[in-house]
């Protein structure tokens, strides 16, 4: 009798684990991606920039998973799957040198944003958002300060994702491009120092706070 109970427990535990994984990955979870902590997202954003430019994909992957849980309210397993797509897209793009090579990151971006769409209560066009995301990556790679074209591209990408007018995201885009300008300028003039990263985080805090102010009232009015 005791042996039978032990066998049942041995069989039950893996089954429960598989059930939990299935619920995590395929359960009908929904969240409002317009609700987030702008300061915490800015901190993670800064850390991810450092990992990307330092060529640390494993570290970037873990930071992205954390971001998925904090910004988009993903369940644990989903956060790691989405982070894997985002990290692979980022480093696929990083090694590219032409539009054709940059486009190789697009399938990963579409899968990444597809996962976000499946949990978001606010609908958006996955293909359009993924293409706009890749577009600002390319503009940033090919352009330079003061990044005027990049500002409008960033605003367009966020507008498509969050469902707000692009012209309401001017401050978000301006501060984000200023942060990029600090990083890029310092990188070619002696390297990015700790005080530069502190300035970048300050600018990103302002950028994400501006975005939060634009999208949060839409939540409270709904």
N, C-alpha and C positions, 0 to 999 in steps of 0.2 A: 504493500500500500504506500509506504513512504517512498519507495523507488518510483512508483507511478506518479506521485505528486511532484517529485523532483523532475521527472521527465516532462510533465506538463508545464512546469515553470521554465524549463530550458527551452521549450517550444514557444511558450507565450511571450517571453521577453523579446526575442527577435521580431515576432509578429507585431508587438506593440511599438517597437522602434520603427519598423517599416510603416506602420499606420501613422505614427507621428510625422515621419518624413513625408508621407503622401499628403497629409493634411497641410503641412508647411508649404510644400511645393505647389499643390493643386487645389487647396481649399479656396473657397470664395471670399478671400480677403479683399477688402476695399479700404482705401484711405484717401485723404485729401492732400495732395502734394503741395497745395498752396499754403499749408500750415507747417512752419519749420522755425527753428531757432537760428536766426541769421548770424549771430556771433559764433555759435558752434560750427555752423556750416562754413563760415569764413576761416575759422581755425583749421578745419580739415582741408579746405580748398588750398590754403597756403602750404600745408604739409604735403599735399599731393603734387603741387607744383615742384616742390623741392625733390621729391622722389622721382618725378618724371625727368627733370633735368639732370639729376644725378644718376639716371639709368638704373633705378632700383625697382624693377617690376613687381617683385614679391611684396615689397613694402607698399607700393602703390595699390596693389590688389587688396591688401588688408584695410587700407585707409578708405578705399572705394566701398568696400563692404560695410564699413562703419557709417559712411555717408549714406548708403542705401537705407540703412536702418533709421538714421537720424533725420534725413531730409525727406525720404519717400516712404518711410514707415514700413519697410519690408520686413518679413519674417526672416529668421536667421539663414536658413538654407537658400532662400530666394536671394538674399543679399549677396551671398557668395557667388551664385550663378551669374547674377547681373554684373557684379564686380569683375568676374572673369572676362565677360564680353567687353566691358568698358576698358579694362587694362590692355587686353589684346588689341583692341581698336587703336588705343593711344600709341602703343609701341609699333604696330603695323604702320601707322601714319609716320611715326618718328623716323623710320628708316627709309621713307619714301623720298623721291627727288623729282617727281613729275606728277601731273594730274592723274595719269593712268595708275601710278603706284599709290597715290593718296587714296584713290577710289577703292583700293583693296580693303580699306578700313570700314567701308560703308555697310557691308552685310553684318558685321559685328555691332555696329551702331544701331542698325535697324532691329536686331534681336534685343539689344539692350533697352531701347526705347519701347519695344514691344512688351517687354516685361513690366515696364513702368505703366504702360497703357492698361495692362490687364488689372492692375490694382487701383488705378486712378478713378475717382468719381467724376473727374472732369475729362471729357473726351478730347482727343487731339489726333491729328493725322501723323501716324508713326513715320511713314516714308518721308513726309515733308519735314518733320522735326529732325530726323536723322540727317537728311541732306543739308539742312540749314546749319546743323551742328558742324558737320564736316566742312561746310563752306567757310565758317569763321576760322576754323583751324587753318585752312589754306591761306586765307587772307592774312592772318597773323604771320604765317611762315614766310609769305612772299612780300609782305609790306614792311613798314617801319614807322616810328613815331612821326607825326602825332596820331596815326592810326584812325583817320577820319572814316575811311570805308569800313574799318573793323567795328567802329561804334554802331553803325547802322546794321551790320551783320549780326552782332551780338544781340541787339534789341530785337531783330526779326526772329532769331532762334528762340529767345525767351518768350516772345509774344506768342509764337506758335505752340510752345509747350504749356504755358500757363493760361492761355486764353485771355490775354489783356492787350490793349492797343500798344503797338510798338512805340508810338510817340510818348507814352507814359513811362517808358523805360530809359529815358535819356540819361538820367543820373546813374542808374545801374550800369549802363554801358560805358559812360564816361569814366567812372571810377575804376571799372574793371580794366579798361584800356590803359589808364594811368598806372595801375599796378603792373601790367605787362610791360609798359614802357620803362618803369624802374628796373625790372628784372633784366630786360633785354639790354638796356643801356649799360648797366653795371657789368653784365656778363662780358661785354666787349671792351670794358675799361677797367680791367684789373680783377674782375670776379665779384660775385654777389656776396656781400658780408652779412653778418648777423643783423646789424642795424638796418640793412637794406630789406631783409626779410621781415623785420618788424614793421617797416614802413609799408611794405606790400600787404601785410596782414591788416594794417590799419585801413588801407584803401579798400581792401576786399570786404572788411566789416561794413564800411560805408556803402559799398555796392550791394551787398546782400541785404542790408537794412533797408535800402531804398526799394529793392524788389519786394521785400516783405511788406512794406507800407503800401505798395501798389496792389498786391494780390490779397492781403488779409481782409480789407474791408469788404471784398466780394464774398468772403466766407461769412462774415458777420451779418451781411444783408440777406443771405440765402435762406 
